[in-house]
């Protein structure tokens, strides 16, 4: 956790990659409870890695010179070499049907190249040198892409990849949210299939301590504000029948409270600067106070607004959402009142 906190400080306050607009991470515990973090960073357009030269300044996939950088060389050799697998070690965990699932060893490349629909393909020069790792001799084809500055500071496995195309976003977000490992176990010879199998998971001592200390398992910055879309008198209402048995009282109370949408209309009467923002842009400059059911100007940072999905079959509610996506508040208020 100390490394996680320090790394977030490095990327946000110290800006070692440049200006970070957004990040999200998930903590996982695999391989007998080994804690590790998967993180996605979104950089400011001025700091994006747009050329092969930009990628080379940050990411390396080669062994450093052993004589000039002996400590860094040992870190790469111990922490950033995949496997070995394949013909060198057919029993490696990454092997499946005789092939490495991570596609190692990579081909030699004299220069870094950027593909339009994938990750960057990193420079791995054939320099004739081999290095002993776990009793096998490997070369640059086996090096996992990394940032040498981060590796030298944190002295742990630190895989860094450059995402070039938006086509990769589906995969990397799925990887972040894939969840923990699970197992299905069979007990005895019970004939009831529901009772015969137990869908379970293993919680290691490391994860148990992490949860006892109430450390974050997941974090997103900036936060995403969900924005309601509804017609007059049709806002969402939630209630607990045990503590609130009278449903009509709940409905009447909800009718007197503003939602993010009705509060948005009222806020634009009070704050002229808000009239230049679309509904989903509002959280960038304003913050919604849940307890008071109102919007007020944001003092720092920003948030992302996300309107709830509305099916085209919903009629007027769908058209209202369409207008909120493209028309600013003045015209919408007149339409909303008419409805």
C-alpha positions as CSV (number, residue, x, y, z in Angstrom):
1,X,0.0,0.0,0.0
2,X,2.9,2.3,0.7
3,X,4.2,1.7,-2.8
4,X,0.7,2.3,-4.3
5,X,0.4,5.7,-2.4
6,X,3.9,6.7,-3.5
7,X,3.3,5.8,-7.1
8,X,0.1,7.8,-7.2
9,X,2.0,10.8,-5.8
10,X,4.6,10.3,-8.5
11,X,2.1,10.3,-11.4
12,X,-0.2,13.0,-10.1
13,X,1.8,15.6,-8.1
14,X,5.3,14.9,-9.4
15,X,3.9,14.3,-13.0
16,X,6.7,11.9,-14.0
17,X,4.7,11.0,-17.1
18,X,3.3,14.5,-17.6
19,X,-0.2,15.8,-16.7
20,X,-2.5,12.9,-15.8
21,X,-6.1,13.6,-16.6
22,X,-7.6,10.4,-15.2
23,X,-6.6,7.1,-13.7
24,X,-8.2,3.9,-12.4
25,X,-6.8,0.9,-10.7
26,X,-7.7,-2.4,-9.2
27,X,-5.8,-4.4,-6.6
28,X,-5.7,-8.2,-7.1
29,X,-4.3,-11.1,-5.2
30,X,-3.0,-14.0,-7.4
31,X,-0.4,-16.7,-7.2
32,X,-0.9,-17.7,-3.6
33,X,-1.9,-14.2,-2.6
34,X,0.6,-12.0,-4.4
35,X,-0.8,-8.5,-4.3
36,X,-0.4,-6.4,-7.5
37,X,-2.1,-3.5,-9.1
38,X,-3.5,-3.0,-12.6
39,X,-3.8,0.7,-13.6
40,X,-4.9,2.7,-16.6
41,X,-3.6,6.2,-17.1
42,X,-5.0,8.9,-19.4
43,X,-2.5,11.6,-20.1
44,X,-3.0,15.2,-21.2
45,X,-2.9,15.6,-25.1
46,X,0.4,17.5,-24.7
47,X,2.0,14.6,-22.9
48,X,0.7,11.7,-25.0
49,X,3.3,9.3,-26.6
50,X,2.5,10.0,-30.2
51,X,5.8,9.0,-32.0
52,X,8.3,6.1,-31.6
53,X,10.8,8.5,-30.2
54,X,8.3,9.5,-27.5
55,X,7.7,5.8,-26.6
56,X,11.5,5.2,-26.4
57,X,12.0,8.0,-23.9
58,X,9.6,6.3,-21.4
59,X,9.5,2.5,-22.2
60,X,12.3,0.1,-22.7
61,X,12.2,-3.6,-23.6
62,X,16.0,-4.3,-23.6
63,X,18.7,-5.2,-21.1
64,X,20.7,-2.1,-20.0
65,X,24.5,-2.1,-20.3
66,X,25.8,-4.3,-17.5
67,X,29.0,-2.3,-17.1
68,X,27.5,1.2,-17.1
69,X,24.3,0.4,-15.2
70,X,25.0,-2.7,-13.1
71,X,22.2,-2.2,-10.5
72,X,19.6,-1.5,-13.2
73,X,20.8,-4.5,-15.2
74,X,20.3,-6.8,-12.2
75,X,16.8,-5.4,-11.6
76,X,15.8,-6.1,-15.2
77,X,17.3,-9.6,-15.1
78,X,15.5,-10.5,-11.9
79,X,12.2,-8.6,-12.3
80,X,11.5,-7.9,-16.0
81,X,12.3,-11.2,-17.8
82,X,9.4,-13.3,-18.9
83,X,9.6,-17.1,-18.2
84,X,11.7,-18.4,-19.8
85,X,9.1,-20.6,-21.5
86,X,8.7,-22.4,-24.8
87,X,11.5,-24.8,-25.8
88,X,13.5,-23.5,-22.9
89,X,10.9,-24.5,-20.4
90,X,7.8,-26.3,-21.8
91,X,6.3,-26.6,-18.3
92,X,6.0,-22.9,-17.7
93,X,2.6,-21.8,-16.4
94,X,2.1,-19.5,-19.4
95,X,2.3,-22.4,-21.9
96,X,-1.0,-23.6,-23.5
97,X,-1.1,-26.0,-26.4
98,X,2.6,-25.7,-26.9
99,X,2.5,-21.9,-27.3
100,X,3.2,-19.0,-24.9
101,X,0.0,-17.2,-24.1
102,X,1.9,-14.0,-23.7
103,X,3.6,-14.5,-27.2
104,X,7.1,-14.7,-25.9
105,X,9.8,-14.6,-27.2
106,X,9.1,-11.4,-29.1
107,X,10.8,-10.8,-32.5
108,X,13.9,-8.6,-32.7
109,X,13.2,-5.0,-33.8
110,X,15.7,-2.3,-34.6
111,X,13.2,0.5,-34.0
112,X,10.0,1.0,-32.1
113,X,6.9,1.1,-34.3
114,X,3.3,2.3,-33.7
115,X,0.3,0.4,-34.9
116,X,-3.1,2.0,-35.4
117,X,-5.0,-0.8,-33.8
118,X,-2.9,-2.2,-31.0
119,X,-0.1,-1.5,-28.5
120,X,3.2,0.0,-29.5
121,X,5.8,-2.6,-30.8
122,X,8.9,-1.9,-28.8
123,X,12.6,-1.8,-29.9
124,X,14.4,-5.1,-29.2
125,X,17.8,-5.0,-30.9
126,X,19.9,-8.0,-31.6
127,X,23.1,-7.1,-29.9
128,X,24.6,-10.6,-29.6
129,X,24.5,-10.6,-25.8
130,X,22.8,-13.3,-23.8
131,X,22.0,-13.3,-20.1
132,X,21.5,-16.1,-17.6
133,X,18.0,-16.2,-16.0
134,X,16.8,-19.2,-14.0
135,X,19.5,-21.4,-15.5
136,X,18.6,-20.5,-19.1
137,X,20.3,-18.0,-21.5
138,X,18.0,-15.3,-22.9
139,X,18.3,-12.1,-24.9
140,X,16.2,-8.9,-25.5
141,X,13.3,-10.9,-26.9
142,X,12.3,-12.0,-23.4
143,X,12.3,-8.6,-21.7
144,X,8.9,-7.3,-20.5
145,X,8.4,-3.6,-21.4
146,X,9.1,-1.3,-18.4
147,X,10.0,2.2,-17.4
148,X,13.6,2.2,-16.1
149,X,13.0,5.1,-13.7
150,X,10.1,3.3,-12.0
151,X,11.9,0.0,-11.9
152,X,15.0,1.6,-10.3
153,X,12.9,3.4,-7.7
154,X,10.4,0.7,-6.7
155,X,12.6,-2.4,-7.3
156,X,9.7,-4.6,-8.3
157,X,8.0,-5.9,-11.4
158,X,6.6,-2.9,-13.2
159,X,5.2,-3.7,-16.7
160,X,4.4,-0.5,-18.6
161,X,2.5,-0.5,-22.0
162,X,1.7,2.3,-24.4
163,X,-1.9,2.2,-25.8
164,X,-2.0,3.7,-29.2
165,X,-5.5,3.0,-30.4
166,X,-8.9,3.3,-28.8
167,X,-9.6,-0.2,-30.1
168,X,-7.6,-1.5,-27.2
169,X,-9.7,0.2,-24.5
170,X,-12.3,-2.5,-24.4
171,X,-9.7,-5.1,-23.6
172,X,-7.7,-3.1,-21.0
173,X,-10.9,-2.1,-19.1
174,X,-12.1,-5.7,-19.2
175,X,-8.8,-6.7,-17.7
176,X,-9.1,-4.1,-15.0
177,X,-12.6,-5.3,-14.0
178,X,-12.2,-9.0,-14.5
179,X,-12.4,-9.7,-10.8
180,X,-10.7,-12.2,-8.5
181,X,-9.9,-15.8,-9.3
182,X,-12.7,-18.3,-8.5
183,X,-13.1,-22.0,-8.2
184,X,-15.9,-24.5,-8.4
185,X,-15.7,-27.5,-6.0
186,X,-17.7,-30.7,-5.9
187,X,-18.7,-32.2,-2.5
188,X,-19.6,-35.9,-2.1
189,X,-22.2,-37.6,-4.2
190,X,-25.2,-35.4,-3.5
191,X,-27.9,-35.7,-6.2
192,X,-29.0,-32.1,-5.9
193,X,-26.8,-30.3,-8.4
194,X,-27.3,-26.9,-6.6
195,X,-26.0,-28.4,-3.3
196,X,-23.3,-30.5,-5.0
197,X,-21.3,-27.5,-6.3
198,X,-20.0,-24.6,-4.3
199,X,-19.0,-21.4,-6.2
200,X,-16.2,-20.2,-4.0
201,X,-13.0,-18.1,-3.8
202,X,-9.8,-18.3,-1.8
203,X,-8.8,-15.4,0.4
204,X,-5.2,-15.4,1.2
205,X,-3.6,-13.9,4.4
206,X,-2.3,-10.9,2.3
207,X,-5.8,-10.1,1.1
208,X,-7.3,-10.6,4.5
209,X,-4.8,-8.1,6.0
210,X,-5.5,-5.6,3.1
211,X,-9.3,-5.8,3.8
212,X,-8.9,-5.6,7.6
213,X,-6.9,-2.3,7.1
214,X,-9.7,-1.1,4.8
215,X,-7.4,-0.3,2.0
216,X,-8.9,0.6,-1.4
217,X,-9.5,-2.4,-3.7
218,X,-10.5,-0.1,-6.5
219,X,-10.3,3.6,-7.3
220,X,-11.3,5.9,-10.1
221,X,-10.2,9.5,-10.6
222,X,-12.0,11.6,-11.6
223,X,-15.3,10.2,-10.3
224,X,-18.3,9.6,-12.6
225,X,-21.5,11.4,-11.7
226,X,-24.7,9.6,-12.8
227,X,-27.3,12.0,-14.2
228,X,-31.0,11.2,-14.1
229,X,-33.2,11.5,-17.2
230,X,-36.9,11.7,-16.5
231,X,-40.1,13.5,-17.4
232,X,-42.0,15.7,-14.9
233,X,-43.2,13.6,-11.9
234,X,-41.5,10.5,-13.2
235,X,-38.2,10.6,-11.3
236,X,-36.7,7.5,-9.7
237,X,-38.0,6.7,-6.2
238,X,-36.4,4.2,-3.8
239,X,-37.8,3.2,-0.5
240,X,-37.7,0.6,2.3
241,X,-41.1,-1.0,2.9
242,X,-40.1,-2.0,6.4
243,X,-39.1,1.4,7.7
244,X,-41.5,3.3,5.3
245,X,-44.7,1.3,5.1
246,X,-46.8,4.1,3.5
247,X,-45.8,4.2,-0.1
248,X,-47.9,7.3,-0.9
249,X,-46.0,9.4,1.7
250,X,-42.7,8.3,0.1
251,X,-44.0,9.4,-3.4
252,X,-45.2,12.7,-2.0
253,X,-41.9,13.4,-0.3
254,X,-39.9,12.5,-3.4
255,X,-42.0,14.9,-5.5
256,X,-40.8,17.8,-3.4
257,X,-37.1,16.9,-3.7
258,X,-35.0,17.9,-6.7
259,X,-33.1,15.4,-8.8
260,X,-29.8,16.0,-10.7
261,X,-32.0,17.1,-13.7
262,X,-34.4,19.5,-11.9
263,X,-31.6,20.9,-9.8
264,X,-29.7,21.4,-13.1
265,X,-32.5,23.7,-14.4
266,X,-32.6,25.6,-11.1
267,X,-28.8,26.0,-11.0
268,X,-28.8,27.6,-14.4
269,X,-31.2,30.3,-13.2
270,X,-28.8,31.1,-10.3
271,X,-25.4,30.6,-12.1
272,X,-25.3,32.3,-15.6
273,X,-21.9,30.6,-16.4
274,X,-23.6,27.2,-16.2
275,X,-25.9,28.1,-19.1
276,X,-23.0,27.5,-21.5
277,X,-22.7,23.8,-20.4
278,X,-24.6,20.8,-21.6
279,X,-26.1,18.6,-19.0
280,X,-23.4,15.9,-19.1
281,X,-20.7,18.7,-19.0
282,X,-22.1,20.1,-15.8
283,X,-20.1,18.0,-13.3
284,X,-16.9,19.4,-14.8
285,X,-17.6,22.9,-13.4
286,X,-20.3,22.1,-10.7
287,X,-20.6,19.6,-7.9
288,X,-23.9,18.0,-6.9
289,X,-24.6,18.1,-3.1
290,X,-26.7,15.0,-2.4
291,X,-27.8,16.1,1.1
292,X,-29.1,19.5,-0.1
293,X,-30.2,18.3,-3.6
294,X,-28.5,21.2,-5.4
295,X,-25.6,22.0,-7.7
296,X,-22.9,24.5,-6.6
297,X,-19.7,25.7,-8.3
298,X,-16.8,23.3,-8.1
299,X,-13.7,24.6,-6.2
300,X,-11.2,22.1,-7.5
301,X,-10.8,19.2,-9.9
302,X,-13.5,18.0,-12.2
303,X,-15.8,15.0,-12.7
304,X,-17.3,13.1,-15.6
305,X,-21.1,13.3,-16.2
306,X,-22.9,10.2,-17.5
307,X,-26.5,10.2,-18.3
308,X,-28.6,7.1,-17.8
309,X,-29.3,5.1,-21.0
310,X,-32.8,5.6,-22.4
311,X,-34.3,3.3,-25.0
312,X,-35.7,4.9,-28.2
313,X,-38.9,3.1,-27.3
314,X,-39.3,5.4,-24.3
315,X,-40.7,8.2,-26.4
316,X,-40.6,11.7,-25.0
317,X,-38.0,10.6,-22.4
318,X,-35.7,9.5,-25.2
319,X,-36.1,12.8,-27.1
320,X,-35.4,14.7,-23.9
321,X,-32.1,12.9,-23.5
322,X,-31.3,13.6,-27.1
323,X,-31.9,17.3,-26.6
324,X,-29.8,17.4,-23.4
325,X,-26.9,16.0,-25.4
326,X,-27.0,18.7,-28.0
327,X,-28.9,21.8,-26.7
328,X,-28.0,24.0,-23.8
329,X,-30.3,24.8,-21.0
330,X,-32.5,27.7,-22.2
331,X,-34.4,25.7,-24.9
332,X,-34.6,22.6,-22.7
333,X,-36.3,24.5,-19.8
334,X,-39.1,25.7,-22.1
335,X,-39.6,22.1,-23.5
336,X,-39.5,20.6,-20.0
337,X,-42.1,23.0,-18.7
338,X,-44.4,22.3,-21.7
339,X,-44.2,18.6,-21.1
